[in-house]
């Protein structure tokens, strides 16, 4: 169980299961590597870092340190937080419906999955494969700028940008 206070004053927590405040965020290459290693990996095994074929733990998120993502339902900020006891938030992204669309063909695709949606999918079918889940949840795609300061949310049907998230604040990298 964890709690995080948002800059807007709202309190987020993980006492509810599934948590409406929890997100899973993966870079496209993290997803592709997992699927390359096991094309039939289940969504549950992927999200829980379980390598069923080798009966061992495996980290699918390849970051300098383990992180978790939190979503504030009040102001729609997204927090990247150290995944450890007494961890700090590392970056805060603020949503905006007003943005200037710039060229984003060199941006990286990221996958954003909510705990609520992934929980519902695995409850409906405990063996749902990651590829099948992603195919069913492809109405919008997320693109991250090369400097990781901006995220565009794009409608796959018409190609329009729906909203953006901009880096509002980041802690220095030397924070323990």
C-alpha positions as CSV (number, residue, x, y, z in Angstrom):
1,X,0.0,0.0,0.0
2,X,1.4,3.4,-1.0
3,X,0.2,7.0,-1.0
4,X,1.3,10.0,-3.0
5,X,0.2,13.6,-2.6
6,X,-0.3,15.5,-5.9
7,X,0.8,19.1,-6.4
8,X,-2.9,20.0,-6.8
9,X,-3.6,18.8,-3.2
10,X,-5.3,15.5,-4.2
11,X,-4.1,12.2,-2.5
12,X,-3.5,9.2,-4.6
13,X,-3.2,5.7,-3.2
14,X,-3.0,2.0,-3.9
15,X,-5.5,0.8,-1.3
16,X,-8.0,0.1,-4.0
17,X,-7.4,-2.9,-6.3
18,X,-7.2,-2.1,-9.1
19,X,-5.9,1.4,-8.4
20,X,-7.3,4.2,-10.4
21,X,-4.1,6.0,-9.8
22,X,-1.6,3.4,-11.1
23,X,-0.2,3.4,-14.7
24,X,2.2,1.1,-16.5
25,X,4.4,3.0,-18.9
26,X,6.8,1.1,-21.2
27,X,9.0,2.3,-24.1
28,X,8.3,0.6,-27.4
29,X,11.7,-1.2,-27.3
30,X,10.9,-2.7,-23.9
31,X,7.7,-4.1,-25.3
32,X,9.4,-5.4,-28.5
33,X,12.2,-7.0,-26.5
34,X,9.7,-8.9,-24.3
35,X,7.7,-10.0,-27.4
36,X,11.0,-11.0,-29.1
37,X,11.9,-13.2,-26.1
38,X,8.4,-14.7,-25.9
39,X,5.8,-13.8,-28.5
40,X,3.1,-15.5,-26.4
41,X,3.9,-13.8,-23.1
42,X,0.7,-13.0,-21.2
43,X,-0.2,-9.5,-20.1
44,X,-0.1,-10.6,-16.5
45,X,3.3,-12.2,-16.7
46,X,4.6,-9.1,-18.5
47,X,3.2,-6.6,-15.9
48,X,4.5,-8.7,-13.0
49,X,8.0,-9.3,-14.5
50,X,7.5,-13.0,-14.6
51,X,9.3,-15.2,-17.2
52,X,6.9,-18.2,-17.3
53,X,9.0,-20.1,-19.8
54,X,12.1,-19.9,-17.6
55,X,10.2,-20.0,-14.3
56,X,12.0,-16.9,-13.0
57,X,11.7,-13.2,-12.4
58,X,12.7,-11.0,-15.3
59,X,12.7,-7.2,-15.5
60,X,11.0,-6.0,-18.7
61,X,11.4,-2.3,-17.8
62,X,15.0,-1.3,-18.7
63,X,15.6,2.0,-16.8
64,X,18.5,3.3,-14.7
65,X,16.3,2.6,-11.7
66,X,12.9,0.9,-11.1
67,X,10.1,3.4,-11.4
68,X,6.3,3.5,-11.0
69,X,3.8,5.8,-12.6
70,X,0.9,7.6,-10.8
71,X,-2.0,9.4,-12.4
72,X,-3.9,12.1,-10.6
73,X,-7.6,12.0,-11.5
74,X,-8.2,15.5,-10.3
75,X,-5.7,17.5,-12.3
76,X,-4.5,14.7,-14.7
77,X,-0.8,15.0,-13.8
78,X,1.4,11.9,-14.3
79,X,4.2,11.2,-11.8
80,X,7.2,9.1,-12.4
81,X,8.3,7.8,-9.0
82,X,11.1,5.7,-7.6
83,X,9.9,2.2,-7.0
84,X,11.2,1.8,-3.5
85,X,10.3,2.6,0.1
86,X,10.4,6.3,0.8
87,X,11.2,6.9,-2.9
88,X,10.8,10.4,-4.5
89,X,9.0,11.4,-7.6
90,X,11.4,12.0,-10.4
91,X,9.4,13.7,-13.0
92,X,5.9,15.3,-13.1
93,X,4.0,15.8,-16.4
94,X,1.1,18.1,-16.7
95,X,-1.7,17.5,-19.2
96,X,-2.7,20.2,-21.7
97,X,-5.5,20.4,-24.2
98,X,-3.8,23.4,-25.8
99,X,-0.6,22.6,-27.6
100,X,1.3,23.4,-30.8
101,X,1.8,20.4,-32.9
102,X,5.3,20.0,-34.0
103,X,7.0,17.4,-36.2
104,X,7.1,14.3,-34.2
105,X,8.1,11.5,-36.6
106,X,11.4,11.1,-34.7
107,X,9.6,10.7,-31.3
108,X,9.5,7.3,-29.5
109,X,6.3,5.5,-29.0
110,X,5.5,4.6,-25.5
111,X,2.7,2.4,-24.1
112,X,0.5,3.6,-21.3
113,X,-1.7,1.1,-19.6
114,X,-3.9,1.8,-16.6
115,X,-4.1,-0.6,-13.7
116,X,-7.9,-0.6,-14.0
117,X,-7.9,-1.6,-17.7
118,X,-5.2,-4.3,-17.3
119,X,-6.9,-5.7,-14.3
120,X,-10.2,-6.0,-16.2
121,X,-8.5,-7.6,-19.1
122,X,-6.7,-10.2,-16.9
123,X,-9.9,-10.9,-14.9
124,X,-11.8,-11.5,-18.1
125,X,-9.1,-13.8,-19.5
126,X,-6.1,-14.6,-17.3
127,X,-4.2,-15.9,-20.3
128,X,-4.6,-12.9,-22.5
129,X,-1.4,-12.3,-24.4
130,X,0.3,-9.0,-24.3
131,X,0.0,-8.7,-28.1
132,X,-3.8,-9.3,-28.0
133,X,-4.2,-6.7,-25.2
134,X,-2.2,-4.1,-27.1
135,X,-4.2,-4.7,-30.3
136,X,-7.5,-4.2,-28.4
137,X,-6.2,-1.0,-26.8
138,X,-4.8,0.8,-29.9
139,X,-7.3,3.6,-30.3
140,X,-4.7,6.1,-29.1
141,X,-0.9,6.0,-29.2
142,X,1.5,7.9,-27.1
143,X,4.7,9.5,-28.4
144,X,7.6,10.8,-26.3
145,X,9.9,13.6,-27.5
146,X,13.6,12.8,-27.8
147,X,14.4,15.0,-24.8
148,X,11.5,13.3,-22.8
149,X,9.8,16.7,-22.1
150,X,6.7,16.2,-24.1
151,X,4.2,13.4,-24.8
152,X,1.6,13.6,-27.5
153,X,-1.6,11.5,-27.3
154,X,-2.6,10.7,-30.9
155,X,-5.9,9.2,-32.2
156,X,-5.0,6.3,-34.5
157,X,-8.2,6.6,-36.5
158,X,-7.8,10.1,-37.8
159,X,-4.2,10.9,-36.8
160,X,-5.1,14.0,-34.7
161,X,-3.3,14.9,-31.5
162,X,-5.8,14.7,-28.7
163,X,-3.7,16.3,-25.9
164,X,-0.2,16.6,-24.7
165,X,1.7,16.2,-21.5
166,X,4.6,18.5,-20.7
167,X,7.4,18.0,-18.2
168,X,6.4,20.4,-15.4
169,X,9.2,19.5,-13.0
170,X,12.0,17.1,-12.6
171,X,14.2,16.4,-9.6
172,X,18.0,16.5,-10.1
173,X,19.4,13.1,-11.0
174,X,21.6,13.0,-7.8
175,X,18.5,12.6,-5.5
176,X,18.9,9.4,-3.4
